[in-house]
Amino acid sequence: MKNQTPKKFSKEEIDLVEMGKFYFISGKYDEAIEEFEKVVKINPKNADAYFNMGIVKEAKNDSSGAKKMYEKTLEIMPDHKTAKKHIDKLMGL
């Protein structure tokens, strides 16, 4: 069975992702992660939430946590070029 990201996310998912991004930009990394975790509870196939969690974890110098989030992003969306670039960067490629 092939993983596919839904073409349309719910308003709640979109709002939570945006709130997570706001917290990230504000330097509130733990709050950002909480918002992205809420998204994946609603929709475990939301690649945007995993990708953004990776960005936050990378900013917190949690390389292994970031790598896991980028890998999850790629499981859902194998053609996510930016997630692949971040994994390569973390692995020193």
C-alpha positions in Angstrom: 0.0 0.0 0.0 1.4 3.3 -1.0 1.5 6.2 1.4 -0.1 9.4 0.0 -0.5 12.7 1.6 -4.1 13.9 1.4 -4.5 16.7 -1.1 -6.6 18.7 1.3 -6.0 19.2 5.0 -8.6 20.2 7.5 -8.9 23.8 8.7 -7.9 22.7 12.1 -4.7 21.0 10.8 -3.8 24.1 8.8 -4.4 26.4 11.8 -2.3 24.2 14.1 0.6 24.1 11.6 0.5 27.9 11.2 0.4 28.3 15.0 3.4 25.9 15.3 5.3 28.0 12.7 4.4 31.2 14.6 5.8 29.7 17.8 9.0 28.6 16.0 9.6 32.0 14.6 9.0 33.4 18.1 11.7 31.1 19.4 9.2 29.1 21.4 10.4 25.7 20.2 8.6 23.5 22.7 5.3 25.2 22.1 5.9 24.7 18.3 6.5 21.0 18.7 3.3 20.7 20.8 1.3 22.3 18.0 2.8 19.9 15.4 2.2 16.9 17.6 -1.5 17.9 17.8 -1.6 17.9 14.0 -0.2 14.3 13.7 -2.7 13.1 16.3 -5.5 14.4 14.0 -3.8 13.2 10.8 -0.8 10.9 11.1 -0.1 11.4 7.4 0.4 15.1 7.5 3.9 15.4 6.1 4.0 19.2 6.8 3.7 18.6 10.5 6.6 16.1 10.6 8.8 18.3 8.4 8.2 21.3 10.6 8.9 19.3 13.7 12.2 18.3 12.0 13.0 22.0 11.5 12.3 22.8 15.1 14.3 19.8 16.4 17.2 20.8 14.2 17.0 24.3 15.6 17.2 22.8 19.1 20.3 20.9 18.1 18.4 17.6 18.4 19.9 16.0 15.2 18.7 12.5 15.8 15.1 13.7 16.5 15.2 16.0 13.4 16.4 13.1 11.3 13.5 10.9 12.5 11.0 13.6 11.6 12.5 14.1 8.1 12.5 10.3 7.6 8.8 10.2 8.6 8.1 13.1 6.1 9.8 11.0 3.3 7.8 7.9 4.2 4.6 10.0 3.6 6.0 12.1 0.7 8.9 10.3 -0.9 9.5 13.3 -3.3 9.9 15.9 -0.5 13.2 17.4 -1.7 13.7 19.7 1.2 13.4 16.9 3.8 15.9 14.9 1.8 18.3 17.9 1.7 18.0 18.3 5.5 18.8 14.6 6.1 21.8 14.8 3.8 23.0 17.9 5.7 22.6 16.2 9.1 24.5 13.2 7.8 27.3 15.4 6.5 26.7 14.6 2.8 
